[in-house]
Amino acid sequence: MRLQQVWGLMSRFNSFNRTNIILQHLRMSNHTDAAEVLFERKGCAGVITLNRPKLLNALSFNMIRQIYPKLKKWEQDPETFLIIIKGAGGKAFCAGGDIRAISEAEKANQKLGQDFFREEYILNNAIGSCQKPYVAFIHGITMGGGVGLSVHGHFRVATEKSLFAMPETAIGLFPDVGGGYFLPRLEGKLGFFLALTGFRLKGRDVYAAGIATHFVDSEKLSMLEEDLLALKSPSKENIADVLETYHAKSKIDQDKPFILKEHMDKINSWFSANTVEQIIEILQQDGSSFALEQLKVINKMSPTSLKIALRQLMEGSSKTLQEVLTMEYRLSQACMRGHDFHEGVRAVLIDKDQNPKWKPAALKEVTDEDLNKYFKSLGSNDLKF
């Protein structure tokens, strides 16, 4: 047998093997779906618990598929007055979508990315339009997909252990799950700053930034939940009153100024620029230690992701949530076909060398023509609600 034929057979075997591993992984996920997310009817409420604590409650496709119908059922149920969502284990609410599984599936020609993002964004919209008060306990790490499960709801409760970020530009993606809707609606240009740098907000700063609606000491969280569950046929106002009472009693970091307060004027000025290149130029000209720190961070990000994210937020500032999610679905599918997402997942989550090789490697190589392709309609494959 010729060497060429041997290589051909090995290549086919490796491809077959990889497909089998992914299918096995998906089958394993199916066997454990009952445990990945828990649903309880308690008192006046439906309670959703994300239950993958060892994986920081990363959102899997199975979880999305279970949460959506339950949310819709409770929304229609006259005995359910409130929906609470929280994470198990104390370390994380939800650290994001299971993007490693998506990248591996895409490489093996399993089109998980099509279905995952479609159903995740439909769930984000369902949370945004939910007719029942929706309370998310964003205790611990809340990033990416976890933000999508919380930020569009009526109430978001942060604690001193909350850690918020939208770090997608570091993995060749963009701040999705409706990021194009909620980020440009934060104070000034704060959302643009968070989107491009992936800056992390902690504790009370998550509330000060406008991402959380309330702040509660973590040791009081279970008591707050009990008080909410004990309400009799509560209105949205009754629920807000309970949250307000706990918020008012919280003393942790009460007098601490917002971490970005002293920089907000500069952030508003820097991130008002119309292009990423202009933002970089302004940061270089500023020369302050804070400006140079942000410059260093931005220069490590995927150039394509940076340009996508800036345009996404600029366009999203005047769109509805559904229009933004439709736009973001187009972007997600283009990213699946591109290089940077898979390279970012490799560098950050698989090999963990933190050294992605972006293509194109420079901002100037990402043309408007390239960018337009990401935002292009998918025709009959566009997201529908």
Secondary structure, 3 states (H helix, E strand, C coil): CCHHHHHHHHHHHHHHHHHHHHHHHHHHHHHCHHHHEEEEEECCEEEEEECCHHHCCCECHHHHHHHHHHHHHHHHCCCCCEEEEEECCCCEEECCECHHHHHHHHHCCCCHHHHHHHHHHHHHHHHHCCCCCEEEEECCEEECHHHHCCCCCCEEEECCCCEEECCHHHHCCCCCCCHHHHHHHCCCCHHHHHHHHCCCEECHHHHHCCCCCEECCHHHHHHHHHHHHCCCCCCHHHHHHHHHHHHHHCCCCCCCCCCCHHHHHHHHHHCCCCCHHHHHHHHHHHCCHHHHHHHHHHCCCCHHHHHHHHHHHHHHCCCCHHHHHHHHHHHHHHHHHCCHHHHHHHHHHHCCCCCCCCCCCCHHHCCHHHHHHHCCCCHHHCCCC
